Amino acid sequence: MDILAAYPITKRWAPVNPAAIQLYSLPTPNGQKVSIALEEMGLPYDAHLVNFATNDQMSQEFLSLNPNNKIPAILDPVGPGGKPLALFESGAILIYLAEKSGKLLPAANRYEVLQWLMFQMGGIGPMFGQVGFFNVFAGKDIEDPRPKERYRAEAERLLKVLDQALEGRDWIAGEYSIADIAIGPWLRTLRDFYKAGDVTGLPGRKNVVAYLDRFLARPAVQRGAVIPARP
């Protein structure tokens, strides 16, 4: 399928299987969403590392696919109507992959799943990311305590909302779905990479802790969480 040759990104990251979905990513929480989803759904894909250390995300080839210079992004050679589809934004990609595969977005509670997916996109991701900035990155050197406390408190509130919603449930929308795939990587990052579990009250949210354990125990999650491999 030489149709992919029309996309500049394929000149920098050559397809291994031109018939497969091309994933351009890094195993950050947002990147892990898509690699985990692909593993769960069993869709064939090539994983290409977008290395932030060498500013791959700012290259003209990557920007030709995602002008917002963020991972993940995909190029599906067999998109709607059999035509190629280029797509960025992890939430949009999750919805697309679920619809393509017919998995993890059940018709019976489609909008409940989308509701919790948007909860992650609009709340958990941005707020946990700010907690990380102030806890382990440059923000930790800011003396004014108010910005850090603002995001810490909001992260704590979001964990409370999540904990209440998980009461009596294994998964956030009843059965395992793309909403869980969106939420799980961010919970692990908050706890393990940002080291902010204690300050946001995570250990006391028993439903959330058990939920994260269930998520991390899934074989497809374990595989997808390290794809593409870091250098």
N, C-alpha and C positions, 0 to 999 in steps of 0.2 A: 504493500500500500504506500506508494510514493506520494500520496496526497499530503502527508505530513511535511514533506519537503517545502511546501509553500509557507510554512510557519518558521520565522527566523530562530525561534527558541530551539528548534531541532538541530540547528547547525552547531550550537554550543553543547547541547545535551542530546546526543544521537539516540534514537529509539533502539532498543534491543529487539523488541517485538512490535513492529509498526502497527499491528492489528489491535494492540492492547492500549488501555488508558495510560497516558503519560502523566505521572505525578511529579511535580517539582516542589520539593519540600525540605524540611529540617525537623527532627523530632522534638520540637517545642510543643506545648499543649495544643496550639491550634493546628500544627502540622500532624500531630499524633491522631487527631480526630479523623482525618481522612485516611491515613494508612491503616488505622484500626478498622474503620468502616469497610475498606476494601478487603481486608482480611476476613472480617465477619461475613461479608456478602459473597466472598469467593469470586470476585471479579478479577480477570487478568489485568495486570498493570506492570509498568516499568517504573521504578522509583529512582529519581534523579536528585542528588544532593544539591541544595542551594546553600552554599557555604557563606555564612555571614562574616566569617573571619577574613575572607577575601572579597567581601562586598559583591558576591554574585547577584544579590537581589537588586543591585543598582546597575547591572549590565544592560546594555541595549537589548540583548536577546531576551532577558527575563522581562524587562519593561514592555516588550512588544506583546507579551501575554498578559501581564498584570501591571498596568501603569501606576498602581498604588504601591508597588515594590514590597509587597508582603507575601509571605508564604502562608498557606499552600495555594497552588494553582494546578489545574489539570488541563489536559488536551485529550479529548476523546475522539478518536478517528471515526467512530461510528456513533454519532450523536442522534438527536431527533431527526427523523426522516432519512436516516442513513448518512447525514452530512456531519463533518467534523464540528465539534463544539469546544471552544475555549472558555474556561470558567475560573473565576477567582472568588474569594470570600468563603471561609470554611463552612458556614451555615448553609449557603446556597449550594455548595458542593455536596454536603451531606443529603440535602433534599433531593438533588439530582440523582445521586447514586442510589438512594433508596427507591426512587421511582423507576430507575433503569433496571434495578435488580428485582424489584417487587418485594424487598425485605426491609424490615426494621422501621417501617412507617405504615402501620396497619390502618386500614380504612375505618375500622370501628371507632378508633379514638385518634384519628389523624390530627385533629386540631389541638387536642390535649398534648400530644407529642410536640407539635410545633410551638405551642405555648411555652413549654419548658425549654425547648431549644432556644427560643428568643430570650428567655430568662437568663440562660447562659451567655448568649451573645451580647445582650445589653447590660447585664449586671455582673455575673460572676467573672467573666473574662476581664472586662475593663477594671473592675474594682480589685480583684486579686492581683492583677498586673501592677496596679499602683502600690499595693501592699509590698509586692516584691521590689519595686523601685526604691521604696523608702526603707525596706528592711535589709536588702543585700546589695543594692546597686548605689548609684551616685546619691540618691536621696538620703541615704543614711548619714551623710555629712551635713545635711541641712539642720541648723540649730533650732529653728522655729518648730515646736512640736505639733502645731496645729494641722499642717497638711497630713502628716503621718497618722495622727489620731483620727482624722476625718475618714481616711480610707480603711484604717483598721476597724473602726466602729461599723462602717458600712459592710465590710466583709463579714464581721460577726453577725450583723443583722441578716445577711443573705444566708449564712449557714443555719440560722434559726428558722428561716422560712423553709429551707430545704429539709431540715430535720423534721419539722412538723408535717410537711407534705409526704415524707417517707414513712410516717407512722403506719404500721400494718402493711407496708408494701416492700417488695424486694427491689422494684425499679420505679423510677419517678412517675411514669405514666401507666403503670400497671404491669405491662410486659416490656422486656428489654427492647430498646429502640435507639434511634439516632440521638435522642435527647440525652440518654445516658452516656453515649459515646462522646457527646460534647462536654458534659459536666465532669466525667471521671478524670480526664487528664489534668484539669485545672485543680481539682481537689488534691490530687497527688502532688502537683507542683507547689501548691500552697504549703503543704505539710513537709515535703521532702527537700525541695529545692529552695524555696523562700524561707524555710525554717520558721514559719509563722503560724503553725498550728496552735501552739499554746496561747499566743497573744490574741488570737481571734476566737478562742474558746472551742476549737475543733474537738479536743479530746472529750469534752462534755456533751457533744452531740452524738449520742450513741447510735442513732439511726443512720447518721451520715458516715460514721466510722465503719459500721457494718456494711453499708452500701459500697463504700470504697473498697473494702476487702473483697466483696463479691465481684466487683468490677475487675480488680487486679488479678483475680484468680482465673479469669477467662483466658484460654490459650490464645485466641485471636488478639486479645488485648496485649498479651505478653509479646507476641510477634510484632504487632503493628507499632508498639511503643518505641521500637529501636530501628524503624525503617523511615527513611534511608539511613544507613549506618553513618555515624559521624566519622570524620577523618581521624 
